[in-house]
């Protein structure tokens, strides 16, 4: 077999350890992520890199001789670069296509926990996967689609190398006879550097380990077989599909370019549409505009040009959840590739489509234009509620210890300023306060100024956190709830100031003793204060449906992995196999015997035990006219 150019280097350098999962409540990480999110939003308003790529792109990527391999005839399919589209299946070389059909995988939200990402990648790379709940082994996918958020928390070059590329290339170090193809679309985290490192990693051809890269933009169109396509759209940070991207897909639909018949779009063709956000879910993370943008693209771009979209796949929410309409359309969230688990218990049981629904109906809401949640979310709602209670232990997780130290330090300042204000303002001075001249009033209030500043800071932080983390809900209600949260902290600070504040502010205390007492206060108040934060998050999630993301981000759970394996049979039937992994092994070791494209590492403390979440789900579309 002709090997692609370049040596196959180990996924990690000698002596380099896999990166730890992201500590989302680590104070510097919070500030860094918030800064990148703000900066990318501001920059996107002035420079959209998608338009630059479209302007510069005039030719397809070279195949570099790999398609000339004589053994390609033994492969299940042969995916080739298109003249205008990104790729297509060459039926002349795909001698087994009529017998096997095409297999595809969809997963999203990888590059957080190395163990979780590698566990899922290992399942993708296995030539045949034994899945509990299905009688037969499932063949590996010919095409793997990564549905956004491919690295966390920010898309640095080293982050992609260590968190994304290393687990993927470790699971499949070299190409095998199946010749896997890897396609990707960016999510909001991939946009935090303006898409620079995403383009360097996925849009310049070549190989990522044994995975072949074909796309040349941040979106793609691949023709499969029997009237089936798979498209990936890039919605950037504002959920908008830019004009050059719309023009690209329109030119395919309207056949504006000169291409062989194998690459042409035909009336009635079906499109598996991949996007980076489940804009149909009414949570604080999405807006109505996002859903309208998606509905417009499906209705005005695809369906108006005689195309069909029976299924939409997405990630961003780190669980598995499926919605289905009465006329057989499906919208599936599968974001369990490697990011921290998110709960399903606050997901809406039914999603009303816009008046101009995804199925193209202009009539008011009915069963055909409404989507009902499937019966098998993953994790299940009962498990999700149970797991959410783990936020009560926020202070006791090692990844959150620095957050606890920050909370304890704020409490120390609060205690010191409150105690000094209490000592500097006697009962008599308080009685004289409102009857005093302005200058004397200022003198009486001077000891309370630091306390007012610290108290105000705590209250502002709590209110701002409640409002911005729950932007979909009423600002007044969330602001009041955040204020109540802050008042609880202030009350606890007053109790501590009354009990130990006098000792801390005593004029006779020595510097070493003050340091010891201050350290003890930081530890105790930090644990107690962080536990109050965990209780606030848990109560908000359980009774109001707020802060669901923060409840799980504070825990960084890596179990309940999932991805969707799909099969298009020779007669055009699409079958979905949602696959889950209940527990991710925590310990891995190098394989003592590794051959060819075999994975580099194997689990030590547990076995990979994938199972079928539900289904299989069969989608039979009407024949083309």
FIROBA-388004 format. One record per residue (C-alpha): residue in one letter; y, z, x negated. Coordinates in steps of 0.25 Angstrom, whole numbers, padded with zeros to 4 digits, always signed. Each point is the difference from the previous one (the first is absolute). Layout:
<atoms>
AYZX/...
</atoms>
This chain:
<atoms>
X+0000+0000+0000/X+0014-0003-0005/X+0007+0013-0002/X+0015+0001+0004/X+0009+0001-0012/X+0003+0013-0006/X-0010+0012-0004/X-0005+0009+0010/X+0006+0013-0005/X-0004+0014+0005/X+0008+0004+0013/X+0005+0013-0008/X+0003+0001-0015/X-0009+0008-0008/X+0003+0015+0002/X+0009-0003+0012/X-0003+0008+0013/X+0001-0005+0014/X+0014+0004+0006/X+0000+0012+0010/X+0003-0002+0014/X+0015+0000+0004/X+0006+0014+0003/X+0009-0004+0011/X+0006+0014+0001/X+0003+0000-0015/X+0016+0002+0000/X+0003-0011-0011/X-0010-0010+0007/X+0007+0002+0013/X+0014-0003-0006/X-0006-0012-0008/X-0006-0006+0012/X+0012+0003+0009/X+0009-0007-0011/X-0009-0012-0001/X-0001-0002+0015/X+0016+0001+0001/X+0002-0009-0011/X-0010-0011+0005/X+0006+0001+0014/X+0014-0003-0006/X-0004-0011-0010/X-0008-0007+0011/X+0013-0002+0008/X+0005-0008-0012/X-0012-0006-0006/X-0013-0005+0006/X-0010-0003-0010/X-0008-0008+0010/X+0011-0011+0001/X+0001-0001-0015/X-0015-0002-0001/X-0001-0010+0011/X+0012-0008-0007/X-0007+0000-0013/X-0014-0003+0005/X-0003-0015-0001/X-0015-0001-0005/X-0013+0007+0003/X-0006+0009-0011/X-0010-0007-0009/X-0015+0003+0001/X-0002-0001-0015/X-0013-0007+0001/X-0007+0012+0007/X-0003-0009+0012/X-0008-0010-0009/X-0011+0010-0003/X-0013-0007+0004/X-0006+0013+0005/X+0011+0000+0011/X-0010-0007+0009/X-0008+0013+0000/X+0012+0008+0006/X+0001+0004+0014/X+0013-0007+0001/X+0010-0007-0009/X+0015+0004+0002/X+0009-0010-0006/X+0015-0001-0002/X+0007-0008+0011/X+0010-0011-0002/X+0010+0008+0009/X-0007+0012+0006/X-0005+0010-0010/X-0015-0003+0001/X-0011-0006+0009/X-0015+0000+0000/X-0006-0013-0006/X-0011-0003+0009/X-0005-0010-0010/X-0003+0010-0010/X-0004+0011+0010/X-0014-0004+0002/X-0004+0013+0006/X+0012+0001+0010/X-0008-0006+0011/X-0010+0011-0001/X+0008+0013-0004/X+0014-0002+0006/X+0011+0007-0007/X+0001+0015-0003/X+0014+0007-0001/X+0005+0014-0003/X+0013+0007+0004/X+0005+0013-0006/X+0014+0005-0002/X+0007+0012-0006/X-0007+0001-0014/X+0005+0006-0013/X+0003+0014+0003/X-0013+0008-0003/X-0008-0007-0011/X-0013+0005+0005/X+0002-0004+0014/X+0005-0014-0004/X-0012-0002-0010/X-0010+0005+0011/X+0005-0011+0010/X+0000-0010-0011/X-0014+0003-0004/X-0005-0003+0014/X+0008-0013+0001/X-0006-0004-0013/X-0015+0002+0003/X-0007-0013+0002/X-0006+0006+0013/X+0004+0013+0007/X-0009+0009+0007/X+0008+0006+0012/X-0006+0011+0009/X+0001-0004+0014/X-0004-0015-0003/X-0014-0005-0001/X+0003-0010-0011/X+0007+0000-0013/X+0014-0007+0000/X+0003-0010-0010/X+0012+0002-0009/X+0013-0007+0004/X+0004-0014-0005/X+0015+0004+0002/X+0006+0013-0001/X+0014+0003+0006/X+0009+0012-0004/X+0009+0003+0011/X+0012+0007-0006/X+0004+0012-0008/X-0009-0003-0012/X+0006+0011-0009/X+0006+0014+0002/X+0010+0005+0000/X+0009-0011-0007/X-0005-0013-0005/X+0002+0001-0015/X-0007-0009-0010/X-0009+0011-0005/X-0002+0005+0014/X-0006-0013+0004/X-0009+0000-0013/X-0005+0014+0002/X-0001+0002+0015/X-0003-0013+0005/X-0005-0010-0010/X-0009+0010-0008/X-0009+0005+0012/X-0001-0015+0005/X-0004-0005-0013/X-0009+0011-0003/X-0008-0002+0013/X-0001-0015-0003/X+0003-0003-0015/X-0004-0014-0001/X-0002-0012+0010/X-0014-0001+0007/X-0007-0011+0007/X+0007+0003+0013/X+0014-0003-0006/X+0009+0010+0007/X+0014-0003+0003/X+0011+0010+0001/X+0012-0002+0009/X+0011+0011+0002/X+0013+0002+0008/X+0010+0011-0004/X+0004+0012+0008/X+0012+0009+0000/X-0004+0007-0013/X-0003-0014-0007/X+0015-0003+0004/X+0006+0012-0007/X+0003-0008-0013/X+0004-0013+0008/X-0014-0005-0001/X+0000-0003-0015/X-0013+0006-0004/X-0007-0004+0012/X+0003-0015-0004/X-0004+0002-0014/X-0013+0006+0004/X-0005-0008+0012/X+0008-0013+0000/X-0002-0007-0014/X-0015-0004+0002/X-0011+0004-0010/X-0010+0012+0003/X+0001+0014+0002/X-0013+0005-0006/X-0010-0009+0008/X+0009-0003+0012/X+0007-0013+0000/X+0015-0001+0003/X+0005-0012+0007/X+0013+0002+0008/X+0013-0003-0006/X+0010+0007+0009/X+0000+0014+0007/X-0006-0007+0013/X-0012-0010+0001/X-0007-0009+0009/X-0015-0003-0003/X-0009-0010+0009/X-0014+0005+0002/X-0010-0007+0009/X-0002-0004+0014/X+0014+0001+0004/X+0003+0013-0007/X+0011+0004-0009/X+0005+0013-0006/X+0015+0002-0002/X+0008+0011-0007/X+0014+0002+0003/X+0011+0008-0008/X+0009+0008+0009/X+0007+0007-0011/X+0007+0013+0003/X+0008-0005+0012/X-0012-0006+0008/X+0006-0013-0001/X-0007-0013-0003/X+0010-0008-0009/X+0004-0015+0004/X-0008-0006-0012/X-0012+0007+0004/X+0001-0004+0014/X+0002-0014-0005/X-0012+0000-0008/X-0009+0004+0011/X+0007-0009+0010/X-0003-0012-0010/X-0014+0004+0001/X-0001+0000+0015/X+0008-0013+0001/X-0007-0007-0011/X+0013-0004-0007/X-0007-0002-0013/X-0010-0010-0005/X-0013+0007-0002/X-0015-0004+0001/X-0006+0003+0014/X-0008+0012-0006/X+0014+0007-0001/X+0006-0004+0013/X+0003+0009+0011/X-0006-0005+0013/X+0004+0003+0014/X-0007+0013+0005/X-0003+0005-0014/X-0002+0016+0000/X+0008+0008-0010/X-0004+0014-0005/X+0014+0006-0002/X+0003+0011-0011/X+0012+0008+0000/X+0005+0012-0008/X+0004+0009+0012/X-0005+0003+0014/X+0013-0003+0007/X-0007+0002+0014/X-0001+0015-0003/X+0012+0008+0006/X+0001+0010-0011/X+0012+0005-0009/X-0004-0011-0010/X+0003-0012+0008/X+0010-0006+0009/X+0000-0009+0012/X+0006-0011-0008/X-0012+0000-0009/X-0009-0003+0012/X+0009-0011+0005/X+0000-0006-0013/X-0015-0001+0000/X-0001-0004+0014/X+0010-0011-0003/X-0008-0005-0012/X-0013-0001+0008/X+0006-0006+0013/X+0011-0009-0005/X-0006-0004-0014/X-0015+0000+0002/X-0003-0001+0015/X+0011-0010+0003/X-0006-0009-0010/X-0014+0001+0006/X-0006+0011-0009/X-0007+0012+0005/X+0001+0015-0006/X-0013+0007+0006/X+0002+0012-0011/X+0010+0006-0008/X-0003+0009-0012/X+0009+0011-0006/X+0001+0012-0008/X+0011+0010-0003/X-0006+0011+0009/X-0012+0006-0009/X-0011+0000+0010/X-0008-0010+0009/X+0005-0003+0014/X-0002-0012+0009/X+0007-0005+0012/X-0005-0011+0010/X+0005-0007+0011/X-0007-0005+0013/X+0000-0014-0005/X-0007+0003-0013/X+0012+0001-0010/X-0002+0011-0010/X+0010+0008-0009/X-0007+0008-0011/X+0006+0011-0009/X-0009+0001-0013/X+0008+0008-0010/X-0011+0008-0007/X-0001-0007-0013/X+0005+0011-0009/X+0012+0008+0005/X+0000+0014+0006/X-0006+0001+0014/X+0009+0000+0012/X-0004+0005+0014/X-0003-0008+0013/X+0002+0011+0010/X+0014-0004+0003/X-0002-0015+0001/X+0004-0005+0014/X-0013-0003+0009/X+0007-0013+0005/X+0010-0010-0006/X+0008-0008+0010/X+0003-0013-0006/X+0014-0006+0001/X+0004-0008+0012/X-0003-0012-0008/X-0013+0006-0005/X-0009-0004-0012/X-0009-0008+0010/X+0012-0009+0004/X+0001+0006+0014/X+0014+0000+0005/X-0004+0008+0013/X+0003+0016+0001/X-0010+0009-0007/X-0014-0001+0005/X-0014+0001-0006/X+0001-0013-0008/X+0013+0004-0007/X-0004+0015-0002/X-0008+0005-0011/X-0010+0012+0002/X-0005+0008-0011/X-0014-0001-0004/X-0010+0011+0002/X-0003+0003-0015/X+0012+0004-0008/X-0003+0004-0015/X+0001+0012-0002/X-0002+0004+0015/X+0011+0007+0007/X-0008+0013+0000/X-0002-0001-0015/X+0015-0004-0002/X+0005+0012+0007/X-0009+0009-0008/X+0004-0007-0013/X+0015+0002+0004/X-0001+0015-0001/X-0002-0001-0015/X+0015-0001-0001/X+0000+0015+0002/X-0006+0001-0014/X+0012-0008-0006/X+0004+0010-0010/X-0015+0002-0006/X-0002-0014-0004/X+0002-0002-0015/X+0008-0013+0003/X+0010+0007+0008/X+0002+0012-0010/X+0013-0006-0005/X+0005-0001+0014/X-0003+0014+0002/X+0008+0004-0012/X+0012-0008+0005/X-0001+0007+0013/X-0001+0014-0007/X+0012-0004-0009/X+0008-0003+0013/X-0004+0014+0005/X+0004+0007-0012/X+0014-0006+0001/X+0000+0003+0015/X-0004+0015-0003/X+0011+0002-0011/X+0011-0006+0008/X-0003+0007+0013/X-0002+0013-0007/X+0013-0001-0008/X+0007-0004+0013/X-0005+0012+0007/X+0004+0009-0011/X+0014-0006-0001/X+0003+0001+0015/X-0001+0014+0005/X+0000+0004+0015/X+0014+0004-0001/X+0005-0013-0006/X-0008-0008+0011/X+0008+0008+0010/X+0013-0003-0007/X-0003-0015-0002/X+0006-0006+0013/X+0012+0009+0000/X+0004-0003-0015/X+0010-0010-0005/X-0005-0013-0006/X+0000+0004-0014/X-0007+0013+0002/X-0010-0008+0009/X-0003-0009-0012/X-0002+0012-0009/X-0010+0006+0010/X-0008-0013+0002/X-0001-0003-0015/X-0013+0007-0002/X-0006-0008+0011/X+0004-0014-0005/X-0013-0002-0009/X-0009+0005+0012/X+0007-0009+0009/X-0002-0012-0009/X-0015+0003-0002/X-0003+0003+0014/X+0007-0013+0004/X-0008-0008-0010/X-0013+0005+0005/X+0004-0003+0015/X+0005-0014-0004/X-0013-0003-0008/X-0009+0004+0012/X+0009-0007+0011/X+0000-0013-0009/X-0015+0001-0003/X-0003+0001+0015/X+0009-0011+0004/X-0003-0011-0010/X-0015+0003+0000/X+0000-0002+0015/X+0010-0011+0002/X-0007-0006+0013/X+0002+0013+0007/X+0013+0006+0005/X+0009+0004-0011/X+0006+0012+0008/X-0014+0006+0003/X-0005-0002-0014/X+0013+0005-0006/X-0002+0013+0009/X-0014+0001-0004/X+0004-0001-0015/X+0011+0010+0002/X-0010+0010+0006/X-0009-0003-0013/X+0012+0003-0009/X+0003+0013+0008/X-0014+0005-0002/X+0002-0001-0015/X+0014+0006+0000/X-0006+0012+0008/X-0012+0002-0010/X+0011-0001-0011/X+0008+0011+0007/X-0013+0009+0001/X-0003-0002-0015/X+0015+0003-0003/X-0001+0013+0007/X-0013+0004-0006/X+0002-0004-0015/X+0014-0006-0001/X+0006+0014-0004/X-0009+0001-0012/X+0003-0014-0005/X+0015+0001+0001/X+0000+0014-0006/X+0010+0002-0011/X-0010+0008-0008/X-0011-0010+0000/X-0004-0005-0014/X-0001-0015-0003/X-0015+0000-0003/X-0002+0008+0013/X+0008-0010+0008/X-0007-0012-0005/X-0014+0007+0004/X+0005+0003+0014/X+0006-0013+0001/X-0013-0007-0004/X-0007+0009+0010/X+0009-0004+0011/X-0001-0015-0003/X-0015+0001+0001/X-0001+0009+0012/X+0012-0007+0008/X-0005-0014-0005/X-0014+0002+0006/X+0005+0007+0013/X+0011-0010+0002/X-0009-0012-0003/X-0009+0005+0010/X+0011+0001+0010/X+0003-0015-0003/X-0015-0003+0003/X+0000+0008+0013/X+0013-0007+0004/X-0007-0014-0003/X-0013+0004+0007/X+0007+0005+0013/X+0009-0012+0000/X-0012-0009-0001/X-0009+0008+0010/X+0010+0002+0011/X+0011-0011-0001/X-0007-0011-0008/X+0010+0001-0011/X-0002+0000-0015/X-0014-0005+0001/X+0001-0008-0013/X+0006+0012-0007/X-0012+0009+0005/X-0010-0009-0007/X+0009-0004-0012/X+0001+0014-0004/X-0016+0001-0001/X-0003-0014-0007/X-0014-0001+0007/X-0008-0011-0006/X-0012+0000+0009/X-0002-0009+0012/X+0002-0013-0007/X-0001-0013+0008/X+0001-0015-0001/X-0004-0012+0009/X-0011-0010-0004/X+0001-0013+0008/X-0010-0012+0002/X+0003-0014+0006/X-0013-0006+0003/X-0003-0015-0001/X+0002-0001+0015/X+0014+0006-0001/X-0003+0015+0005/X+0008+0010-0006/X-0007+0014-0002/X+0007+0013-0005/X-0007+0011-0007/X+0009+0012-0002/X-0006+0008-0011/X+0003+0014-0003/X-0003+0010-0012/X+0000+0014+0005/X+0001+0007-0014/X+0005-0006-0013/X-0007+0005-0013/X+0009+0008-0009/X-0007-0001-0013/X-0003-0013-0007/X-0007-0004-0013/X-0002-0013-0008/X-0012-0007+0004/X-0010+0001-0012/X-0006-0014+0004/X+0010-0011+0004/X-0003-0014+0001/X+0010-0012+0002/X+0009+0003+0012/X-0006+0013+0003/X+0010+0012+0003/X+0004+0009-0012/X-0002+0013+0007/X-0009+0007+0009/X+0001+0013+0008/X-0005+0013-0005/X+0002+0010+0011/X-0003-0009+0013/X-0006-0013+0004/X+0008-0011+0007/X-0004+0000+0014/X+0007-0010+0008/X-0002-0001+0015/X+0005-0008+0012/X+0011+0006+0007/X-0002-0008+0013/X-0005-0014+0004/X-0003-0010-0005/X+0011-0006+0008/X-0001-0015+0003/X+0011-0009+0003/X-0003-0013+0007/X+0012-0009+0001/X+0000-0012+0010/X-0003-0014-0006/X+0011-0008-0005/X+0006-0011+0009/
</atoms>
